[in-house]
Each structure stands twice: as structure tokens, then as C-alpha cells.
Amino acid sequence: MNEQQLNEILGTTCEPVKNRFQLSTRFQVAEIQRMTRIFQINEEQKNKHKMLAIKNLATMKVVFSNN
């Protein structure tokens, strides 16, 4: 989803001079905060999965090296 699609969905307008969004209702502000939380959770899950994959790979190498 790109910035233009987000603007259409939320009904926000962007001021190019100030480079910020004009949010006129509480709903729009809450929606932006919700999307931010979703992106943060997604990033944390990526990091968790990477660490789990590294741990599994290390375990697999140890098992194969013993055999």
C-alpha cells in the first residue's frame, strides 16, 4: 500500500510545503496510530523469527557435526 492509497482511505490531505499530514478527526489520528503499532509488531516479529532461525541453524549444525 503506498502513500496515495493511504491518503484516499483515511481521507487525509498532505501539505507538501510542511511535509506533514492534516488530521482533522480523532478517528484519523487513531487509525494512523493503529497502523504504526501494526508496523512495529511486524518488525518485532521479523526480528524474533530471524533469531529463531539462527538458533535452529546452529542447533542443526551441532547435531550434524556430532554424527
The 8 nearest C-alpha neighbors of each residue, nearest first, counted from 0:
[[1, 4, 2, 5, 3, 6, 8, 7],
 [0, 2, 4, 3, 5, 6, 7, 8],
 [1, 3, 5, 4, 6, 0, 7, 13],
 [2, 4, 6, 5, 1, 7, 0, 8],
 [5, 3, 7, 6, 2, 1, 8, 0],
 [6, 4, 2, 8, 7, 3, 9, 1],
 [5, 7, 11, 3, 9, 4, 10, 8],
 [6, 8, 10, 4, 5, 9, 3, 11],
 [9, 7, 5, 6, 10, 4, 11, 3],
 [10, 8, 6, 11, 7, 5, 27, 30],
 [9, 11, 7, 6, 8, 12, 27, 5],
 [12, 10, 6, 9, 22, 21, 20, 13],
 [13, 11, 21, 20, 6, 14, 10, 22],
 [12, 14, 20, 19, 15, 21, 11, 18],
 [13, 15, 16, 18, 17, 19, 20, 12],
 [16, 14, 18, 17, 13, 19, 20, 12],
 [15, 17, 14, 18, 19, 13, 20, 12],
 [16, 18, 14, 15, 19, 13, 20, 21],
 [19, 17, 15, 14, 16, 13, 20, 21],
 [20, 18, 17, 14, 13, 21, 15, 16],
 [19, 21, 13, 12, 22, 14, 11, 18],
 [22, 20, 12, 11, 23, 13, 19, 14],
 [23, 21, 24, 27, 20, 11, 28, 12],
 [22, 24, 21, 25, 27, 11, 28, 26],
 [25, 23, 26, 27, 22, 28, 29, 21],
 [24, 26, 28, 27, 29, 23, 22, 30],
 [25, 27, 29, 24, 28, 30, 23, 31],
 [28, 26, 30, 24, 29, 25, 22, 9],
 [27, 29, 25, 31, 30, 26, 22, 32],
 [30, 28, 32, 26, 27, 31, 25, 33],
 [29, 31, 33, 27, 32, 28, 26, 34],
 [32, 30, 34, 28, 33, 29, 35, 27],
 [33, 31, 35, 29, 30, 34, 36, 28],
 [34, 32, 30, 36, 35, 31, 29, 37],
 [33, 35, 37, 31, 36, 32, 30, 38],
 [36, 34, 32, 38, 37, 33, 31, 39],
 [35, 37, 39, 33, 34, 38, 40, 32],
 [36, 38, 34, 40, 35, 39, 41, 33],
 [37, 39, 41, 35, 36, 40, 42, 34],
 [40, 38, 36, 42, 41, 37, 35, 43],
 [41, 39, 43, 37, 42, 38, 36, 44],
 [40, 42, 38, 44, 39, 43, 37, 45],
 [41, 43, 45, 39, 44, 40, 38, 46],
 [44, 42, 40, 46, 45, 41, 47, 39],
 [43, 45, 47, 41, 46, 42, 48, 40],
 [46, 44, 42, 48, 43, 47, 49, 41],
 [45, 47, 49, 43, 44, 48, 50, 42],
 [46, 48, 44, 50, 45, 49, 43, 51],
 [49, 47, 51, 45, 50, 46, 52, 44],
 [50, 48, 52, 46, 51, 47, 45, 53],
 [49, 51, 53, 47, 52, 48, 54, 46],
 [50, 52, 48, 54, 49, 53, 55, 47],
 [51, 53, 55, 49, 54, 50, 48, 56],
 [54, 52, 50, 56, 51, 55, 57, 49],
 [53, 55, 51, 57, 52, 56, 50, 58],
 [56, 54, 58, 52, 57, 53, 59, 51],
 [55, 57, 59, 53, 58, 54, 52, 60],
 [56, 58, 54, 60, 55, 59, 53, 61],
 [59, 57, 55, 61, 56, 60, 54, 62],
 [58, 60, 56, 62, 57, 61, 55, 63],
 [61, 59, 57, 63, 58, 62, 64, 56],
 [62, 60, 64, 58, 59, 63, 65, 57],
 [63, 61, 59, 65, 60, 64, 58, 66],
 [64, 62, 60, 66, 65, 61, 59, 58],
 [63, 65, 61, 66, 62, 60, 59, 58],
 [66, 64, 62, 63, 61, 60, 59, 58],
 [65, 63, 64, 62, 61, 60, 59, 58]]
